[in-house]
Amino acid sequence: MPKIKEFEKGHQYFRSVKFKKNEERFKKLVEEGQSPKALFIGCSDSRVMPNMITNTGPGDLFIVRNIGNFVPPFSPDEDFHATAAAIEYAVTHLEVSDIIVCGHSDCGAIKECFKPHEPTEESIHTIKWLQLGIPARDMARHSLPDKSIEEQRDFAERVDEEKLFLHGWHYNLASAEILYFDETELDFKPLGEKS
């Protein structure tokens, strides 16, 4: 059976079971609009499911996903900036108080940042996008020069702002554990342990 048929069956199950079970919640979200608790910036990796790993439901998270969960530098031009537009909308219109940037283990984008690449017609956009990871890669190489590439790839940094809180998370695919970056101890700790 083609994969799309599985999705069609899954949709029918959603409509007949899950939607029916939560119909009032969905109706309220339509009538009142969304008021998410946080902006979640995560990787497009199909193994990372933001609502599942945070046990949140419809309307709880405003989600942006891209390869490597990168946030491009601010560029005040009139070009198209999907991630920046989503952040802008979440902060100014939805007034979220928290932004979660969630990386994960075994990330293909991060692995690729540690390899040399020559753009081809088939990969020109991917290679360009991966350039966003170069500063973080270089910082990891500089900060951990004697460590393995695997340890360098797992290196991360978090920045806090005044009333808008930025959280650095790392999701482990194998254990399902989320670690948060503790800025006072400059180390990752299990989520829920004084986060």
N, C-alpha and C positions, 0 to 999 in steps of 0.2 A: 504494500500500500504506500503510495507517495506520502511524504511527510506532511504535505498540506492537508491531507485527509485527516491525519491525527489532530491537527490544529482545529479543523472544522468540528471534529467530535469533541475536542476539549472545550470549544466555544459553546457547543450545545449543552454540555454538562454544566458549564459556568452559568448559563442563562437559566437552566431548569433547576439547579440545585443551589449554587452559591449566591447567585443574584436574588433568587426567591427568598433565601434565608436572611439576606441583608437588604431587602428591598427598601425598607424605611430609611436606612442610612444613605443609600444611593439617592433616594428621592430628596432627602434633606440636603445633600450635597448639590443637587441640581437647583433646588429652590433658593438656598442660602449662599451658594458658591463655595469656593474652597478657602480654607484658612489653615494651611499646613503648619505643623509645629517647627519644621526645619527644612532647609535646603540640603539635599544629599547629592554630592558630586561623586559619582562612582565610575568604575570601568565598564565598558560595554561587554566584557567577558560574560558569556552565557551562564557561567557557573556561579556568578555573584548576583543574588536576588535581593535588592535592598529591603523590600517589604518583608520578605521571609526572614532575613537575618536580624531584623529589628522588631519582628512581630508587630508590625504596624499594618493598618488597613487603609482603605480608600480615603483620601483626603488628609492623611497624616504627614506625608512627605512630598515635597516638590522635588522631583528627581531629574538630574542631568547626568547622562552617561556618554562617555566617549572613550576612545582607545587610550588606555593608560591613566584615566581620570585626571587628565592635564587641565590646568587653567591657564590659558594663554595670557601673556602680558597685556595690560590695558592699552588700547590703541584707539584714540578719539577720532577716527575717520568715519567715512560713510560706507565702509565695506560691510560685509555680513560677518557677524561675530556671534555665533550661536551660544557658546558658553557664557560669554560676557552678557548677552541679552538675558539669558536665564537668571544669572546672578542679579542683574539690575532689576529684573521684574520681581524676583523673590524678595529682595531687600526693600525696594521702594514701594511696590504695589501690595505685595502680600505681607510685608513687614515681619518676615521671619526673624527670630532672635538668634538662631543658631545655623551655622553652616558646617556641615560634616564633609570632609574630603576623605574618602575611604579607598585606600589602596588594598591590594590583596596579594597573597602568596602566589608564586608560580605565574606571575603576570608576563604574558608574551611581549607586551609593549616595552616593559622595563628591560627584559632580556635583550630585546632588539636594540635598545639604546646603547648597549655595551658591545655591539658588533658594527663593523664598517658596512656602509650601504651605498650603492650607486643607484640613483633613481632610474626607473624604466617607465615606459608608457603605462604599464599596468600598476605601478607602485608609486607614482609621482606624489599623490596626495598623502599616502601613508608615510613615506619617507620624510616629506615636509613636516607632517604632524609630529613625528617622532623627534624632530629637532627641539621640540619644547622640553624634552626630557634631558637634553644635553647639559644645561647648568646643574641640575640635580645630580646627574651622573658624575660630572667633574667635581662637584663638592664632595660626593661620596669617595671618589678616588683620592682626593686631597686629604680628607679627614681620616680615611682608613687605608693608607697606602700599603700596609703590610697584611691586610685582610684579603680573603678570597673574593672573587667576583660575586659569589652568592651573598656574602656578608655586605659587600658594597651595595648590591642591589636592594638590600633590605633597609638601608640607611634612610632616615627621613627627618624633616624639620617642621615645626609648627609655629605659627605666628598668631598672636592674640590681638584683637582690637578692642576698643572701648566698650560700646554697648552691644555690638554685634560680635558674637563669640564664634571663633573658628576652632574646630576640633579635628585633629589628625587621628584617623583610625587606620588599623590594618587588620584585615580579615584573613584568617588562615583557612584555606579551602579544606585541608585534611582534618582539622580538629573542630571547625566551625566556631573557633574562638575569635572574638574581636579584642584587639589591644588598642588602647588610647594613648596618645603621647602626653605624658605628664611634663609640663613645661618647667616646673620647679626642680624636678630631678633629672630632666632631660633624658627620659627613658620611657619605653613603652610598658604599659601595665594592663592587666586584664580589665575590660570594661566592667563597671560595677564596683570596682575596688577604689572607692573615693573618686569617681570620675565626675 
